[in-house]
Amino acid sequence: MPQDEAVVGCTGKVLIGTRGSAGPGEVLVRVRGGSETFLAWSEEPLPTGSTVLVIESRGRREVVVIEWVDPLDALGGDPAGAD
C-alpha cells in the first residue's frame, strides 16, 4: 500500500490511547488544511489527549507517532533573563 508522505512531520492529538506493541490507537492529525484520523502505532503506550508527532506512514490510514512537546511553547512564558 502506498505511503502517505504528506502526514509525516505533522502533529496531532491522541483520540484513543495507543498500547505500544500491543496495538494501535487513533489520532487526529492536522494535515492538508484540515484534520484527519489515522490508526496510530507507537513504541510506548500514549494516553488519550497526548500531543504527538507523526514520524512514519504505514500506508494511507496508518501512522507511527511519538509524544511531542513543541519547543516553541517554551517561548510563550517570560522572556529569558527577565526578573
C-alpha positions in Angstrom: 0.0 0.0 0.0 1.4 3.4 -0.9 2.6 5.6 2.0 1.1 9.0 2.7 4.2 11.2 2.9 2.1 14.4 3.4 1.3 13.3 7.0 5.0 12.7 8.1 6.1 15.6 10.3 2.6 16.7 11.2 1.3 17.0 14.7 -1.9 15.7 16.2 -3.8 14.6 19.3 -4.4 11.1 20.6 -8.2 10.3 20.5 -7.8 6.6 21.6 -4.7 5.8 23.6 -2.0 3.7 21.9 -0.9 0.4 23.5 2.7 0.3 22.4 3.5 -3.1 20.8 0.1 -4.4 22.0 -1.8 -2.4 19.4 -2.7 0.9 17.8 -4.8 3.8 19.0 -6.3 6.6 17.0 -5.0 10.1 16.4 -6.5 13.3 14.8 -3.7 14.9 12.7 -3.7 18.4 11.2 -2.8 17.8 7.5 -3.8 19.1 4.1 -5.5 22.2 5.5 -7.8 20.2 7.8 -7.8 17.3 10.2 -7.9 13.6 9.5 -8.0 10.5 11.7 -5.4 7.7 11.5 -4.7 4.4 13.2 -1.6 5.2 15.3 1.2 3.0 16.4 3.8 3.9 19.0 6.8 2.3 20.7 5.4 3.2 24.1 1.8 3.5 25.2 0.4 7.0 24.8 -2.7 8.2 26.7 -5.7 10.0 25.2 -5.1 13.7 24.9 -1.3 13.4 24.2 0.2 15.6 21.6 2.1 13.6 19.0 4.4 13.9 16.0 4.0 11.6 13.0 7.3 10.0 12.2 6.3 7.4 9.7 3.4 6.4 7.4 2.4 2.8 7.3 0.0 3.2 4.4 -2.9 5.5 3.6 -4.6 5.4 7.0 -1.9 4.2 9.5 1.0 6.1 11.1 3.7 5.8 13.6 3.8 8.5 16.3 5.9 9.7 19.2 4.9 12.0 22.0 5.7 15.6 21.1 6.2 18.8 23.1 6.6 21.8 20.8 9.8 23.6 21.8 8.3 26.9 20.7 5.7 26.6 23.5 8.5 27.4 26.0 8.8 30.8 24.3 5.3 31.7 25.4 6.3 32.3 29.0 8.5 35.0 30.5 11.4 36.1 28.3 14.8 34.6 29.2 16.6 36.7 31.8 13.6 38.7 32.8 13.1 39.2 36.5 
